[in-house]
Amino acid sequence: AAIRSFTDGPIKVLVNSHIHSDHTGANAFFANQGALIFAQENLRLDMITPRRPGGPAPTRDPASVPVVTYRYDPTAPGEPAVTLNMNGETVDFIPMMPSHTGGDTVVRFRNADVIYIEDFYRNFGFPFAAQTSGGSIRGMIEAVDLFQEIAGPDTWLIPGHGTLIHREDLLPYRDMLVDVLAQVTALRNEGKSLEEVLAANLTAPYETQGDTQQSKDRFIRAVYDEIRDFPPIVNGRRAMPSR
């Protein structure tokens, strides 16, 4: 409905910023109307690879699966994998390092000076690195650093959840990530269990009224799990330990 408020034309291009259903759930709807779906290859693999040997594919509708894929190049962070010139605008699809997930893409509108940064940042709750889908807390720090390079001081950044921000608004967020990572690392290296680290309440200096215990605990668990024996990404996913 929002799209139809400014155009009656067909939707030609759809980019999946990451695997989560609130960002991919309408793939088949748009594909069946002729849209071409773009995404990182890790996202496509995460969609089609069974969760267990011989099991069904997570995504059963072929129309939901991205058609055009690309990979993140660690030697060229911030470089677009795809550039489209449409309706007087130049649009870059920029694959990101494993961060929120292992298949993230941000979208830059050069002429408008706007970057859609999807779910790397939210101004409520604590960061969410979806590790089973390849996410990484350290990668989220790298992503914030990259936004300082690819965004200008006046560039509007659009989060997947939250309000519009500029790049300097990400700096306190980065400081929090770095601080909590350092503290959890120190505690785990001292032999502290996850339960002991959770009880240390390391997020207390950064809490706001809207934060939930679930959000805090999920964040600390992700940091704790990443410090040691962090599984590699295989077919778009990490084999994280179950709890």
C-alpha positions in Angstrom: 0.0 0.0 0.0 2.8 2.4 0.8 4.5 1.8 -2.6 1.2 2.5 -4.4 1.1 5.9 -2.8 3.7 7.1 -5.2 3.7 4.6 -8.2 1.4 2.3 -10.0 4.2 0.7 -11.8 5.4 -2.9 -11.4 7.9 -3.8 -8.7 11.0 -4.8 -10.7 13.7 -5.3 -8.1 13.6 -6.6 -4.5 16.7 -6.9 -2.3 16.8 -9.1 0.8 18.8 -7.3 3.4 19.0 -10.5 5.5 17.3 -13.8 6.1 14.7 -13.0 8.8 11.1 -13.4 7.8 10.1 -9.7 8.4 12.6 -8.9 5.5 12.0 -11.9 3.2 8.4 -13.0 4.0 6.9 -11.3 0.9 9.5 -12.7 -1.6 7.1 -15.1 -3.3 4.4 -12.4 -3.5 6.7 -9.9 -5.4 8.5 -12.6 -7.4 5.1 -13.9 -8.7 4.5 -10.4 -10.0 7.8 -10.3 -11.8 10.2 -8.8 -9.3 13.8 -10.0 -9.5 15.2 -10.9 -6.0 18.8 -10.0 -5.1 20.6 -11.2 -2.0 23.9 -12.5 -0.6 24.7 -16.1 -1.6 24.9 -17.0 2.1 21.3 -15.9 2.5 20.2 -18.1 -0.4 22.1 -21.1 1.1 20.5 -20.5 4.5 17.1 -20.6 2.8 17.5 -23.8 0.9 19.8 -25.9 3.0 18.0 -28.5 5.3 18.6 -28.0 9.0 19.4 -31.7 9.4 20.6 -34.4 6.9 17.7 -35.6 4.8 15.4 -33.0 6.2 13.2 -30.6 4.2 14.5 -27.2 2.9 13.5 -24.4 5.2 12.1 -22.5 2.3 9.7 -24.7 0.2 8.4 -22.2 -2.3 11.0 -21.8 -5.1 9.6 -18.3 -5.8 10.9 -17.1 -2.4 14.5 -17.9 -3.2 16.7 -15.0 -4.5 17.7 -15.3 -8.2 20.7 -13.0 -8.3 23.3 -13.5 -5.6 26.7 -12.2 -4.7 29.3 -12.6 -2.0 31.0 -10.3 0.5 34.6 -9.7 -0.5 36.8 -9.2 2.6 39.4 -7.5 0.5 37.0 -4.8 -0.6 34.7 -3.9 2.3 32.1 -1.3 1.3 32.3 -1.9 -2.4 28.9 -2.5 -4.0 28.3 -5.9 -5.5 25.4 -4.5 -7.7 24.8 -1.0 -8.9 21.4 0.0 -10.5 20.7 3.2 -12.3 16.9 3.7 -12.2 14.5 6.6 -12.2 17.3 9.1 -11.9 18.9 7.4 -8.9 22.0 5.3 -8.5 21.4 2.5 -6.0 24.2 0.3 -4.6 23.7 -3.1 -3.0 26.6 -3.4 -0.6 27.3 -6.9 0.9 28.4 -6.8 4.5 30.7 -8.9 6.6 29.0 -11.5 8.9 27.4 -9.3 11.5 23.6 -9.2 12.1 23.6 -12.4 10.0 26.0 -14.0 7.6 24.1 -12.7 4.5 23.6 -9.0 5.2 23.2 -6.3 2.5 22.9 -2.6 3.0 21.4 -0.3 0.3 22.8 3.1 -0.6 20.9 5.7 -2.6 23.7 7.9 -3.8 21.8 10.9 -5.1 19.5 11.0 -2.1 22.4 10.5 0.3 20.6 7.8 2.2 21.7 4.3 3.3 19.4 1.6 4.5 21.4 -0.1 7.2 18.8 -2.8 8.1 19.2 -4.5 11.5 22.8 -3.6 12.5 21.4 -0.9 14.8 18.3 -0.3 16.8 17.7 2.5 19.2 15.8 0.2 21.6 16.9 -3.1 23.2 20.3 -4.6 22.8 22.1 -5.7 19.6 21.0 -9.0 18.0 23.6 -11.0 16.2 21.7 -14.0 14.7 24.6 -16.4 15.1 22.8 -19.5 13.8 22.4 -17.6 10.6 26.1 -16.5 10.6 25.9 -13.4 12.7 28.8 -12.0 14.8 29.1 -9.4 17.5 32.6 -8.6 16.3 31.2 -8.3 12.8 28.7 -5.8 14.1 31.5 -3.6 15.4 33.2 -3.9 12.0 30.0 -2.9 10.3 29.6 0.2 12.4 33.2 1.2 11.5 32.4 0.7 7.8 29.4 2.9 8.1 31.7 5.7 9.3 33.6 5.3 5.9 30.7 4.9 3.4 28.4 7.5 5.0 29.0 11.2 5.0 28.3 13.5 8.0 24.9 14.4 6.5 23.9 11.0 5.2 20.6 9.7 6.6 20.9 6.1 7.9 17.7 4.1 8.0 17.6 1.2 10.4 15.3 -1.8 9.9 13.9 -1.0 13.4 14.1 2.4 14.9 14.4 6.1 13.9 16.5 7.8 11.3 20.1 8.6 12.4 23.4 10.0 11.2 26.7 8.2 11.4 27.8 9.9 14.6 24.8 8.4 16.3 26.4 5.0 15.9 29.4 5.9 18.0 27.9 5.4 21.5 26.4 2.1 20.1 29.9 1.0 19.0 31.4 2.0 22.4 28.9 -0.1 24.2 29.6 -3.1 21.9 33.4 -2.8 22.5 33.0 -2.4 26.2 30.7 -5.3 26.8 32.8 -7.6 24.5 35.9 -6.7 26.5 34.3 -7.3 29.9 32.7 -10.6 28.8 36.0 -11.7 27.3 37.8 -11.0 30.6 35.3 -12.8 32.7 35.2 -15.9 30.4 39.0 -16.0 30.4 38.9 -16.1 34.2 36.8 -19.2 33.9 33.4 -17.6 34.7 30.3 -19.6 33.5 27.6 -18.1 31.4 25.3 -17.9 34.4 28.0 -15.9 36.3 28.5 -13.5 33.5 24.8 -13.0 33.1 24.6 -12.3 36.9 27.3 -9.6 36.6 24.7 -7.3 34.9 27.2 -5.8 32.5 24.5 -4.1 30.4 23.4 -2.0 33.4 25.1 1.3 32.3 23.5 1.1 28.9 19.9 0.2 29.8 16.9 2.3 28.9 13.3 2.0 30.0 12.3 -0.2 27.0 15.0 -2.9 27.5 13.8 -6.3 28.4 15.6 -9.1 30.3 15.3 -11.3 27.2 17.1 -8.7 25.1 19.9 -8.2 27.6 20.4 -11.9 28.2 20.4 -12.7 24.5 23.0 -10.1 23.8 25.3 -11.4 26.6 24.9 -15.0 25.5 25.9 -14.1 22.0 29.0 -12.3 23.2 29.9 -15.2 25.5 29.5 -17.8 22.8 31.7 -15.9 20.3 34.7 -15.6 22.5 35.8 -19.3 22.2 35.2 -22.1 19.7 33.0 -19.9 17.5 31.7 -22.2 14.6 32.5 -21.2 11.0 29.7 -20.4 8.5 28.7 -23.4 6.4 25.9 -23.0 3.9 24.9 -19.7 5.4 24.7 -21.0 9.0 26.7 -21.6 12.2 26.3 -24.8 14.2 25.8 -23.1 17.5 25.6 -25.1 20.7 22.0 -25.6 21.9 21.0 -24.5 25.4 
